Amino acid sequence: MKKRSIDDLCAIARAGGSLVLHADVRPTEDLIKIASELSAGAQLTLHGMILRPTEDLCAIAQTAPGRVTFLA
């Protein structure tokens, strides 16, 4: 399976696409960037977040309030 680049994912988010990502190996900064690019109505669902510090989850969530979902 191909892993899409952050630039590709941001382009999809800007175009209005909602994303479901296995994010356990992606840096927090990349996830914040993707969340910041979400267009109105788009959602970001992140799998594999159970080991992330609460501070990281808060930083991602505050970038797109109400539009980011974290799954274990």
PyMOL commands that set and color helices and strands:
alter all, ss='L'
color gray80, all
select helices_A, chain A and resi 6-14+28-36+54-63
alter helices_A, ss='H'
color red, helices_A
select strands_A, chain A and resi 19-22+44-47+68-70
alter strands_A, ss='S'
color yellow, strands_A
deselect
rebuild
show_as cartoon
